Structure formats: structure tokens, C-alpha cells
């Protein structure tokens, strides 16, 4: 993993990892630790954000390799010292990432989402007091939870509250095995996660005769409205309960009441709907449709469709991905930003006129990214300090 200074792009440090990295978007403010997990193992490392060194490890020393997909669409790799009969059920609907997004439950507990085996591994951390000069962290597996299909991520109910105890996560589902995506609600008691609800993403179409059940497919990320009253669950496709062979409709947003955990509305979106960004000022939810040529805008106060904003860019069909995973809404709530991945175009939607009002050709096929407010406002960003002596010590640590 390469560390660079944000504003200048200056190279600062390279960290050698024991696996292929997936995400490092989980920061422990109390102990200044970054949780980085793996894309090819159900594993993670802890990185000291100041020293830029690995100071802890967790997970399992396996590497999942794809089998013949034409057989049972599975990958296999046994756990060391855990359960040698477990199989890696990789391709529910979350792509080839073995781990889901990393997340801290509190300052001393984190989760490795093991997509390969449909498990959540909860770890506790403890500072190794024997290492005063070069502090490291011990990790201990304290709980494992099984879900019905792979979970993509967990989100806190209140991300700004350090004492938050409620978490939500949506499973991806598996069409071949007729598994419907569902949303899990958990309560963290300070030691373990306790499941309190898990509704399936299925609704009755009251406008059809006879009435049919509409099922969401391709569960992915999950979002909570700014008032924290509702979950917005983007499902990449929809179908009826009797037609498991193929998707029959575009994607949709399933709206779930966070108190009752009941589905209160289904709102049509585009193919591959997978991400939602909120404009609190405009009371709008803006939906990224990964495989369509428009962005869907919804009134999240009334849960009503407003408009599909067309994106009139040329589709090069490089990755069959039209919109990236890096959506952003400006601080004033007036603009939505994203990339048109196929062809490399950075675009902006004016949320007043609901039209694309600006775009910049970048080239390439941008899929991921981050927005930095301090750069936009030309603020100084301090460089991390590199502590002397760490290189020699950490080169002797056997991570896996």
C-alpha cells in the first residue's frame, strides 16, 4: 500500500501487506488506528495512522481461488484451525471481494465481514503493554455470526455518535439458490452483536392484478436518511417471486422504517442501482445507477420519485459500469458529483435545475475515489510523522 500526501501527491511511504488490500475506510479516532482489510482473504491489519506501520493483525490465513464457475459457482478454501469443512461461497452478488467493508463497533471492537463464508467475525483489541517502545495491538476473535448470504457492509445508525450501538447491514442475496436479500439490524452490547430484526427485501405490488410479490436482487450498500428514520436500500434489479431465472425490471430503492423495520415503499430506479447520497437542504436522495445512463432523484421526505437525470455521455462499455462508486454532494446541498466510468468523465448535477451543468474529461475508467473538503478550500493538511526505529522492528513481525 502506498501512502501519499493528499494535496501534492508526494510519495510518503510504502507499506508491505500480507494480502491484497480492499478498503481502509475505518478509522479508530481514540487509538489512531486504521483498519485495512483484504480482498483475497477474510483478514485485516491495524495500521498506526501516525507511524504508518502495521501494529496488529486479525483473520484467517487462507486465500480463496475461483473454481469452475459452470459447476456450482463457488470457491473453496478451508480455514486453518477454525473449520476445515467451510467453503468460500464467493459470488452471491458482491463481486470478487472476499471481505466486505471494514468497520469499528467501538474503540475496542471491529468486524471482519467474511463474504466468502457468509460470516461476520467480531474482534476485540488490547494494547500489548510489553511493547512500550514499539506499541502493538493484540486481537481476539470474540464472536462469529452467520448470515443467509454475503453481507456487503455494516453501517452505524448514528455515525457522528461515538456511543452508537445500533448497526444495519444488507445481504446480497443469491439468485441461483433463491435467497432474497435482507436487512439485518444489530444491537452492540459492548461485547457482542445481537440480531434484533432481519426483513427480506420483498413487497406486494398493489397495482397489479392479481397482486404479485416484487423481490429486490443484488443487495449492495445501505444508507440511512439524515433524520435517521428510514433506511434507503438500493437493489440492483427486481423480479417477481415466480421468475428466479432472470431480472424482470430495473433497480429499485426499498425504504425501510428503522423503528419497525417494515418496508414502507419501493421506488423505481435504474439498472444496477447501488449507492445513495443525500442533500439535507433539498430533502433529496440521489441514486447512482451503475449500469444505466441516468441518475435517479427522490424526495426522501415523501419517498417520491422526482426525476431521472440523463447522462448524455458515450458508453465505451469497458467494464460495463457507467457510474462510479464515489458519489458526493456539496456542503451546501446544491450539487451532486460523480464519474461516468466508461470513458472517464467527471460530471456535476445542479440539484436546483436537475440537469448536468458541468463536466470534465479525465480519461481512464475511474471507479473509486474520495472527496477532500480541505483541498477544495485550500486548507493546509499536515503530513504524518514517521517514527524512527519502526522499520527494523516490524520487519521481524510474522503477520501470517
DRENDO-1510 file (C-alpha; in Angstrom, 1 decimal, always signed):
<recs>
REC; n; res; u; v; w
REC; 1; UNK; +0.0; +0.0; +0.0 .
REC; 2; UNK; +1.4; +3.4; -1.0 .
REC; 3; UNK; +0.8; +6.5; +1.2 .
REC; 4; UNK; +0.8; +9.9; -0.5 .
REC; 5; UNK; +0.3; +13.5; +0.7 .
REC; 6; UNK; -3.2; +14.5; -0.5 .
REC; 7; UNK; -2.6; +17.9; -1.8 .
REC; 8; UNK; +0.7; +17.5; -3.7 .
REC; 9; UNK; +0.6; +13.8; -4.4 .
REC; 10; UNK; +4.0; +13.4; -2.9 .
REC; 11; UNK; +5.1; +9.9; -2.0 .
REC; 12; UNK; +5.5; +9.4; +1.7 .
REC; 13; UNK; +5.6; +5.7; +2.5 .
REC; 14; UNK; +5.1; +2.2; +1.1 .
REC; 15; UNK; +3.7; -0.4; +3.5 .
REC; 16; UNK; +4.1; -4.1; +2.6 .
REC; 17; UNK; +0.9; -6.0; +3.3 .
REC; 18; UNK; +0.4; -9.8; +3.9 .
REC; 19; UNK; -2.6; -9.8; +1.4 .
REC; 20; UNK; -4.2; -7.9; -1.4 .
REC; 21; UNK; -5.8; -4.8; +0.1 .
REC; 22; UNK; -9.5; -4.0; -0.2 .
REC; 23; UNK; -10.5; -1.0; +1.9 .
REC; 24; UNK; -9.0; +1.2; +4.6 .
REC; 25; UNK; -12.0; +3.5; +5.3 .
REC; 26; UNK; -12.4; +2.6; +9.0 .
REC; 27; UNK; -10.6; +4.9; +11.4 .
REC; 28; UNK; -10.4; +4.5; +15.2 .
REC; 29; UNK; -10.0; +8.1; +16.5 .
REC; 30; UNK; -9.4; +7.1; +20.1 .
REC; 31; UNK; -6.3; +5.0; +19.3 .
REC; 32; UNK; -5.4; +6.5; +16.0 .
REC; 33; UNK; -5.7; +3.1; +14.2 .
REC; 34; UNK; -6.7; +2.4; +10.6 .
REC; 35; UNK; -8.5; -0.9; +9.9 .
REC; 36; UNK; -7.5; -2.2; +6.5 .
REC; 37; UNK; -9.0; -5.5; +5.2 .
REC; 38; UNK; -8.2; -7.9; +2.4 .
REC; 39; UNK; -9.8; -8.5; -0.9 .
REC; 40; UNK; -8.5; -12.1; -1.2 .
REC; 41; UNK; -8.7; -13.3; +2.4 .
REC; 42; UNK; -11.1; -12.9; +5.4 .
REC; 43; UNK; -8.4; -10.9; +7.2 .
REC; 44; UNK; -7.3; -7.4; +8.2 .
REC; 45; UNK; -4.4; -5.4; +9.7 .
REC; 46; UNK; -4.3; -2.5; +12.1 .
REC; 47; UNK; -2.1; +0.5; +10.9 .
REC; 48; UNK; -0.9; +3.2; +13.2 .
REC; 49; UNK; -2.0; +6.4; +11.4 .
REC; 50; UNK; +0.9; +8.4; +12.6 .
REC; 51; UNK; +3.8; +5.9; +12.4 .
REC; 52; UNK; +2.3; +4.4; +9.2 .
REC; 53; UNK; +3.1; +0.9; +10.4 .
REC; 54; UNK; +1.2; -2.3; +10.8 .
REC; 55; UNK; +0.6; -2.8; +14.5 .
REC; 56; UNK; -1.9; -5.7; +14.6 .
REC; 57; UNK; -3.5; -8.4; +12.6 .
REC; 58; UNK; -6.7; -10.5; +12.5 .
REC; 59; UNK; -8.4; -13.0; +10.4 .
REC; 60; UNK; -7.5; -16.3; +8.7 .
REC; 61; UNK; -4.6; -17.4; +6.6 .
REC; 62; UNK; -6.4; -18.6; +3.6 .
REC; 63; UNK; -6.6; -17.4; +0.0 .
REC; 64; UNK; -9.8; -18.0; -1.9 .
REC; 65; UNK; -9.4; -19.1; -5.5 .
REC; 66; UNK; -12.1; -19.3; -8.1 .
REC; 67; UNK; -13.3; -22.8; -9.1 .
REC; 68; UNK; -15.0; -23.7; -12.3 .
REC; 69; UNK; -18.0; -21.4; -12.3 .
REC; 70; UNK; -20.0; -23.6; -14.6 .
REC; 71; UNK; -20.3; -26.2; -11.8 .
REC; 72; UNK; -21.6; -24.7; -8.6 .
REC; 73; UNK; -20.4; -21.2; -8.8 .
REC; 74; UNK; -18.3; -21.4; -5.6 .
REC; 75; UNK; -14.8; -21.0; -4.5 .
REC; 76; UNK; -13.1; -23.2; -1.9 .
REC; 77; UNK; -10.5; -22.6; +0.8 .
REC; 78; UNK; -10.5; -24.3; +4.3 .
REC; 79; UNK; -9.8; -22.3; +7.4 .
REC; 80; UNK; -6.7; -23.1; +9.4 .
REC; 81; UNK; -7.7; -24.1; +13.0 .
REC; 82; UNK; -11.3; -23.0; +12.5 .
REC; 83; UNK; -13.5; -25.3; +10.4 .
REC; 84; UNK; -11.8; -27.2; +7.6 .
REC; 85; UNK; -15.2; -28.0; +6.1 .
REC; 86; UNK; -16.2; -24.4; +5.4 .
REC; 87; UNK; -16.4; -23.4; +1.8 .
REC; 88; UNK; -16.0; -19.9; +0.3 .
REC; 89; UNK; -19.4; -19.1; -1.2 .
REC; 90; UNK; -17.9; -16.2; -3.1 .
REC; 91; UNK; -20.2; -14.9; -5.7 .
REC; 92; UNK; -23.5; -14.0; -4.1 .
REC; 93; UNK; -23.7; -10.5; -5.6 .
REC; 94; UNK; -20.8; -8.5; -4.3 .
REC; 95; UNK; -18.1; -9.2; -6.9 .
REC; 96; UNK; -14.8; -10.8; -6.2 .
REC; 97; UNK; -14.0; -9.1; -2.8 .
REC; 98; UNK; -13.6; -11.7; -0.1 .
REC; 99; UNK; -14.1; -9.2; +2.7 .
REC; 100; UNK; -16.8; -6.6; +3.0 .
REC; 101; UNK; -16.2; -3.0; +4.1 .
REC; 102; UNK; -14.2; -2.7; +7.4 .
REC; 103; UNK; -15.9; -1.2; +10.4 .
REC; 104; UNK; -15.3; -0.4; +14.1 .
REC; 105; UNK; -18.2; -1.1; +16.5 .
REC; 106; UNK; -16.5; +1.0; +19.2 .
REC; 107; UNK; -12.9; +1.9; +20.2 .
REC; 108; UNK; -12.0; -1.7; +21.1 .
REC; 109; UNK; -14.1; -3.9; +18.7 .
REC; 110; UNK; -14.2; -4.2; +14.9 .
REC; 111; UNK; -15.7; -6.6; +12.4 .
REC; 112; UNK; -14.2; -8.5; +9.5 .
REC; 113; UNK; -17.1; -9.2; +7.1 .
REC; 114; UNK; -16.3; -12.6; +5.6 .
REC; 115; UNK; -18.2; -12.6; +2.4 .
REC; 116; UNK; -16.5; -15.9; +1.3 .
REC; 117; UNK; -18.3; -17.8; +4.0 .
REC; 118; UNK; -21.3; -15.6; +4.8 .
REC; 119; UNK; -19.9; -14.8; +8.3 .
REC; 120; UNK; -19.2; -11.8; +10.5 .
REC; 121; UNK; -16.2; -12.1; +12.7 .
REC; 122; UNK; -16.1; -9.7; +15.7 .
REC; 123; UNK; -12.7; -9.0; +17.2 .
REC; 124; UNK; -11.6; -7.2; +20.4 .
REC; 125; UNK; -8.3; -5.4; +20.6 .
REC; 126; UNK; -6.0; -4.9; +23.5 .
REC; 127; UNK; -2.8; -2.9; +23.7 .
REC; 128; UNK; +0.4; -5.0; +24.1 .
REC; 129; UNK; +1.9; -3.4; +27.2 .
REC; 130; UNK; +5.1; -5.4; +26.8 .
REC; 131; UNK; +6.0; -3.3; +23.8 .
REC; 132; UNK; +6.4; +0.2; +25.2 .
REC; 133; UNK; +8.9; +1.5; +22.6 .
REC; 134; UNK; +7.1; +0.0; +19.6 .
REC; 135; UNK; +3.4; -0.4; +20.7 .
REC; 136; UNK; +1.4; -3.2; +19.1 .
REC; 137; UNK; -2.1; -4.5; +19.5 .
REC; 138; UNK; -3.4; -8.0; +20.3 .
REC; 139; UNK; -6.6; -9.1; +18.6 .
REC; 140; UNK; -9.0; -11.7; +19.8 .
REC; 141; UNK; -12.0; -13.3; +18.0 .
REC; 142; UNK; -14.9; -13.0; +20.4 .
REC; 143; UNK; -17.9; -13.8; +18.1 .
REC; 144; UNK; -18.9; -15.2; +14.7 .
REC; 145; UNK; -22.3; -14.6; +13.2 .
REC; 146; UNK; -23.7; -16.4; +10.2 .
REC; 147; UNK; -25.9; -14.5; +7.6 .
REC; 148; UNK; -28.1; -16.1; +4.9 .
REC; 149; UNK; -26.0; -14.7; +2.1 .
REC; 150; UNK; -22.9; -12.5; +1.9 .
REC; 151; UNK; -23.1; -9.1; +3.7 .
REC; 152; UNK; -21.5; -6.2; +1.9 .
REC; 153; UNK; -21.2; -3.7; +4.7 .
REC; 154; UNK; -22.4; -2.6; +8.2 .
REC; 155; UNK; -23.4; +1.0; +8.8 .
REC; 156; UNK; -24.0; +2.7; +12.2 .
REC; 157; UNK; -27.3; +4.3; +12.9 .
REC; 158; UNK; -25.6; +7.4; +14.0 .
REC; 159; UNK; -22.1; +7.8; +12.6 .
REC; 160; UNK; -21.5; +11.0; +14.5 .
REC; 161; UNK; -22.2; +9.5; +17.9 .
REC; 162; UNK; -19.1; +7.7; +19.3 .
REC; 163; UNK; -21.5; +5.8; +21.6 .
REC; 164; UNK; -23.7; +4.5; +18.8 .
REC; 165; UNK; -24.8; +0.9; +19.5 .
REC; 166; UNK; -27.2; +0.1; +16.5 .
REC; 167; UNK; -25.9; -1.2; +13.2 .
REC; 168; UNK; -27.5; -2.2; +9.9 .
REC; 169; UNK; -26.3; -4.4; +7.0 .
REC; 170; UNK; -27.9; -5.7; +3.8 .
REC; 171; UNK; -27.1; -9.1; +2.4 .
REC; 172; UNK; -26.5; -9.5; -1.3 .
REC; 173; UNK; -28.9; -12.5; -2.0 .
REC; 174; UNK; -28.2; -15.4; -4.3 .
REC; 175; UNK; -30.5; -15.9; -7.3 .
REC; 176; UNK; -29.3; -19.4; -8.1 .
REC; 177; UNK; -30.1; -20.5; -4.6 .
REC; 178; UNK; -33.3; -18.4; -4.4 .
REC; 179; UNK; -32.0; -16.4; -1.5 .
REC; 180; UNK; -33.7; -13.0; -1.2 .
REC; 181; UNK; -31.5; -10.0; +0.1 .
REC; 182; UNK; -32.4; -8.9; +3.6 .
REC; 183; UNK; -31.5; -6.2; +6.0 .
REC; 184; UNK; -30.1; -7.2; +9.4 .
REC; 185; UNK; -30.4; -4.9; +12.4 .
REC; 186; UNK; -27.9; -5.4; +15.2 .
REC; 187; UNK; -27.5; -4.1; +18.7 .
REC; 188; UNK; -24.0; -4.0; +20.1 .
REC; 189; UNK; -23.9; -4.6; +23.9 .
REC; 190; UNK; -20.3; -3.7; +24.3 .
REC; 191; UNK; -19.1; -7.3; +23.8 .
REC; 192; UNK; -21.2; -8.9; +21.0 .
REC; 193; UNK; -23.7; -8.1; +18.2 .
REC; 194; UNK; -27.3; -9.1; +18.9 .
REC; 195; UNK; -29.6; -9.5; +15.9 .
REC; 196; UNK; -33.0; -7.7; +16.5 .
REC; 197; UNK; -34.6; -7.8; +13.0 .
REC; 198; UNK; -33.9; -9.2; +9.5 .
REC; 199; UNK; -36.7; -8.4; +7.0 .
REC; 200; UNK; -36.4; -9.7; +3.4 .
REC; 201; UNK; -36.5; -7.2; +0.5 .
REC; 202; UNK; -39.9; -8.3; -0.9 .
REC; 203; UNK; -43.0; -6.2; -1.3 .
REC; 204; UNK; -46.5; -6.7; -2.8 .
REC; 205; UNK; -47.3; -4.8; -5.9 .
REC; 206; UNK; -50.8; -3.4; -5.1 .
REC; 207; UNK; -51.3; -2.1; -8.7 .
REC; 208; UNK; -51.1; -5.5; -10.3 .
REC; 209; UNK; -53.9; -7.9; -10.8 .
REC; 210; UNK; -53.5; -10.5; -9.5 .
REC; 211; UNK; -51.3; -8.9; -6.9 .
REC; 212; UNK; -47.7; -10.1; -7.3 .
REC; 213; UNK; -44.7; -10.0; -5.0 .
REC; 214; UNK; -41.7; -7.9; -6.2 .
REC; 215; UNK; -38.3; -9.1; -5.0 .
REC; 216; UNK; -35.2; -7.0; -4.9 .
REC; 217; UNK; -31.9; -8.5; -6.2 .
REC; 218; UNK; -28.3; -7.7; -6.0 .
REC; 219; UNK; -28.1; -6.2; -2.5 .
REC; 220; UNK; -25.2; -3.9; -2.0 .
REC; 221; UNK; -24.7; -0.8; +0.2 .
REC; 222; UNK; -27.2; +0.6; +2.6 .
REC; 223; UNK; -27.9; +4.2; +3.6 .
REC; 224; UNK; -29.8; +6.0; +6.4 .
REC; 225; UNK; -31.7; +9.3; +5.9 .
REC; 226; UNK; -30.3; +12.4; +7.6 .
REC; 227; UNK; -33.2; +12.2; +10.1 .
REC; 228; UNK; -32.3; +8.6; +10.9 .
REC; 229; UNK; -35.9; +7.5; +10.5 .
REC; 230; UNK; -35.5; +5.4; +7.3 .
REC; 231; UNK; -33.1; +3.1; +5.5 .
REC; 232; UNK; -32.7; +3.5; +1.8 .
REC; 233; UNK; -31.7; +0.2; +0.4 .
REC; 234; UNK; -30.6; +0.2; -3.3 .
REC; 235; UNK; -31.3; -3.1; -5.1 .
REC; 236; UNK; -29.6; -3.5; -8.5 .
REC; 237; UNK; -32.6; -5.3; -10.0 .
REC; 238; UNK; -36.1; -6.6; -9.4 .
REC; 239; UNK; -38.2; -9.6; -10.3 .
REC; 240; UNK; -41.4; -11.4; -9.4 .
REC; 241; UNK; -41.3; -14.3; -7.0 .
REC; 242; UNK; -42.1; -16.8; -9.7 .
REC; 243; UNK; -39.3; -15.7; -12.1 .
REC; 244; UNK; -36.0; -16.5; -10.5 .
REC; 245; UNK; -34.2; -17.1; -13.7 .
REC; 246; UNK; -33.7; -13.5; -14.7 .
REC; 247; UNK; -34.3; -10.0; -13.5 .
REC; 248; UNK; -37.5; -8.6; -14.9 .
REC; 249; UNK; -37.1; -5.0; -14.0 .
REC; 250; UNK; -34.7; -2.2; -13.3 .
REC; 251; UNK; -33.3; -1.5; -9.9 .
REC; 252; UNK; -35.2; +0.0; -7.0 .
REC; 253; UNK; -34.9; +1.7; -3.7 .
REC; 254; UNK; -36.6; -0.2; -0.8 .
REC; 255; UNK; -37.5; +2.2; +2.0 .
REC; 256; UNK; -37.4; +0.7; +5.5 .
REC; 257; UNK; -38.6; +2.2; +8.7 .
REC; 258; UNK; -35.8; +2.0; +11.2 .
REC; 259; UNK; -38.1; +1.6; +14.2 .
REC; 260; UNK; -40.5; -1.1; +12.9 .
REC; 261; UNK; -38.1; -2.5; +10.3 .
REC; 262; UNK; -41.0; -2.7; +7.9 .
REC; 263; UNK; -40.7; -1.8; +4.2 .
REC; 264; UNK; -42.9; +1.3; +3.7 .
REC; 265; UNK; -42.1; +2.0; +0.0 .
REC; 266; UNK; -40.5; +0.7; -3.1 .
REC; 267; UNK; -39.3; +3.4; -5.6 .
REC; 268; UNK; -38.1; +2.6; -9.1 .
REC; 269; UNK; -34.5; +3.4; -10.0 .
REC; 270; UNK; -32.1; +2.3; -12.8 .
REC; 271; UNK; -30.2; -0.9; -13.6 .
REC; 272; UNK; -27.6; -1.6; -11.1 .
REC; 273; UNK; -28.7; +1.0; -8.5 .
REC; 274; UNK; -26.1; +0.7; -5.8 .
REC; 275; UNK; -25.4; +4.0; -4.0 .
REC; 276; UNK; -27.4; +6.9; -2.5 .
REC; 277; UNK; -26.3; +10.4; -1.5 .
REC; 278; UNK; -28.5; +12.8; +0.5 .
REC; 279; UNK; -28.9; +16.5; +0.1 .
REC; 280; UNK; -30.3; +17.5; +3.5 .
REC; 281; UNK; -31.1; +21.1; +2.3 .
REC; 282; UNK; -33.1; +19.9; -0.7 .
REC; 283; UNK; -34.5; +16.8; +1.0 .
REC; 284; UNK; -33.3; +14.8; -1.9 .
REC; 285; UNK; -31.8; +11.3; -2.3 .
REC; 286; UNK; -29.7; +10.9; -5.4 .
REC; 287; UNK; -29.2; +7.3; -6.6 .
REC; 288; UNK; -26.2; +6.0; -8.6 .
REC; 289; UNK; -27.2; +3.5; -11.2 .
REC; 290; UNK; -24.1; +1.6; -12.1 .
REC; 291; UNK; -25.4; +0.1; -15.3 .
REC; 292; UNK; -27.7; +2.8; -16.7 .
REC; 293; UNK; -27.4; +6.2; -18.3 .
REC; 294; UNK; -29.2; +8.3; -15.8 .
REC; 295; UNK; -29.1; +9.3; -12.1 .
REC; 296; UNK; -32.4; +8.9; -10.1 .
REC; 297; UNK; -33.5; +11.7; -7.8 .
REC; 298; UNK; -36.0; +11.1; -5.0 .
REC; 299; UNK; -37.8; +13.2; -2.4 .
REC; 300; UNK; -36.8; +11.4; +0.8 .
REC; 301; UNK; -39.3; +13.3; +3.0 .
REC; 302; UNK; -42.2; +11.9; +0.9 .
REC; 303; UNK; -40.4; +8.9; -0.5 .
REC; 304; UNK; -41.4; +10.0; -4.0 .
REC; 305; UNK; -39.7; +9.8; -7.3 .
REC; 306; UNK; -38.7; +13.2; -8.7 .
REC; 307; UNK; -36.7; +12.7; -11.9 .
REC; 308; UNK; -34.2; +10.5; -13.8 .
REC; 309; UNK; -31.4; +13.0; -14.8 .
REC; 310; UNK; -30.0; +11.8; -18.1 .
REC; 311; UNK; -26.2; +11.5; -18.5 .
REC; 312; UNK; -25.5; +12.1; -22.2 .
REC; 313; UNK; -22.1; +10.6; -22.3 .
REC; 314; UNK; -20.8; +8.0; -24.7 .
REC; 315; UNK; -20.7; +4.5; -23.2 .
REC; 316; UNK; -17.5; +2.7; -24.2 .
REC; 317; UNK; -18.6; -0.5; -22.3 .
REC; 318; UNK; -15.1; -1.1; -20.9 .
REC; 319; UNK; -16.2; -2.5; -17.6 .
REC; 320; UNK; -20.0; -2.4; -18.3 .
REC; 321; UNK; -20.0; +0.2; -15.5 .
REC; 322; UNK; -21.4; +3.6; -16.3 .
REC; 323; UNK; -21.3; +5.4; -12.9 .
REC; 324; UNK; -18.6; +5.1; -10.3 .
REC; 325; UNK; -18.8; +4.4; -6.5 .
REC; 326; UNK; -17.6; +7.8; -5.5 .
REC; 327; UNK; -20.7; +10.0; -5.4 .
REC; 328; UNK; -20.6; +13.2; -3.4 .
REC; 329; UNK; -23.0; +16.1; -2.6 .
REC; 330; UNK; -21.6; +19.6; -1.8 .
REC; 331; UNK; -21.7; +21.0; +1.7 .
REC; 332; UNK; -24.5; +23.4; +0.7 .
REC; 333; UNK; -26.5; +20.6; -0.8 .
REC; 334; UNK; -26.8; +22.2; -4.2 .
REC; 335; UNK; -24.6; +19.9; -6.3 .
REC; 336; UNK; -24.1; +16.2; -6.9 .
REC; 337; UNK; -20.7; +15.0; -8.3 .
REC; 338; UNK; -19.6; +11.6; -9.8 .
REC; 339; UNK; -17.7; +10.0; -12.6 .
REC; 340; UNK; -19.0; +8.5; -15.8 .
REC; 341; UNK; -16.7; +5.5; -15.5 .
REC; 342; UNK; -16.9; +4.2; -19.1 .
REC; 343; UNK; -15.0; +6.9; -20.9 .
REC; 344; UNK; -13.7; +8.9; -17.9 .
REC; 345; UNK; -15.9; +11.9; -17.4 .
REC; 346; UNK; -16.2; +13.8; -14.2 .
REC; 347; UNK; -19.7; +15.5; -14.0 .
REC; 348; UNK; -21.8; +17.7; -11.8 .
REC; 349; UNK; -25.6; +17.8; -11.5 .
REC; 350; UNK; -27.3; +21.0; -10.4 .
REC; 351; UNK; -29.9; +19.9; -7.8 .
REC; 352; UNK; -31.9; +23.1; -8.5 .
REC; 353; UNK; -32.4; +22.5; -12.2 .
REC; 354; UNK; -31.8; +18.8; -12.0 .
REC; 355; UNK; -29.5; +18.8; -15.1 .
REC; 356; UNK; -25.9; +18.1; -15.7 .
REC; 357; UNK; -24.4; +21.7; -15.7 .
REC; 358; UNK; -20.7; +20.9; -16.0 .
REC; 359; UNK; -18.3; +18.0; -16.9 .
REC; 360; UNK; -14.6; +17.5; -17.3 .
REC; 361; UNK; -13.0; +14.7; -19.4 .
REC; 362; UNK; -10.3; +12.9; -17.4 .
REC; 363; UNK; -9.9; +9.7; -19.4 .
REC; 364; UNK; -9.3; +6.3; -17.9 .
REC; 365; UNK; -12.0; +4.3; -16.2 .
REC; 366; UNK; -12.4; +5.9; -12.7 .
REC; 367; UNK; -14.3; +3.5; -10.4 .
REC; 368; UNK; -13.4; +4.7; -6.8 .
REC; 369; UNK; -12.3; +7.9; -5.3 .
REC; 370; UNK; -12.6; +10.4; -2.3 .
REC; 371; UNK; -13.5; +14.0; -1.9 .
REC; 372; UNK; -11.5; +16.3; +0.3 .
REC; 373; UNK; -13.0; +19.4; +1.6 .
REC; 374; UNK; -9.7; +20.9; +2.8 .
REC; 375; UNK; -8.2; +20.7; -0.7 .
REC; 376; UNK; -11.3; +22.5; -2.2 .
REC; 377; UNK; -10.9; +25.2; +0.5 .
REC; 378; UNK; -7.1; +25.4; +0.0 .
REC; 379; UNK; -6.5; +24.5; +3.7 .
REC; 380; UNK; -3.2; +23.0; +4.9 .
REC; 381; UNK; -3.1; +19.3; +5.5 .
REC; 382; UNK; -0.4; +18.2; +8.0 .
REC; 383; UNK; +1.9; +15.4; +6.9 .
REC; 384; UNK; +2.2; +12.3; +9.1 .
REC; 385; UNK; +5.3; +11.9; +11.3 .
REC; 386; UNK; +7.4; +8.9; +10.6 .
REC; 387; UNK; +8.8; +7.5; +13.8 .
REC; 388; UNK; +12.4; +6.3; +13.8 .
REC; 389; UNK; +13.1; +2.6; +14.6 .
REC; 390; UNK; +9.8; +1.1; +13.4 .
REC; 391; UNK; +11.2; -0.4; +10.2 .
REC; 392; UNK; +13.7; -2.7; +12.0 .
REC; 393; UNK; +11.1; -3.8; +14.5 .
REC; 394; UNK; +8.2; -4.5; +12.1 .
REC; 395; UNK; +10.3; -6.3; +9.6 .
REC; 396; UNK; +10.6; -9.1; +12.2 .
REC; 397; UNK; +6.9; -9.5; +12.7 .
REC; 398; UNK; +5.4; -12.6; +11.1 .
REC; 399; UNK; +1.9; -11.4; +10.1 .
REC; 400; UNK; +0.6; -14.7; +8.7 .
</recs>
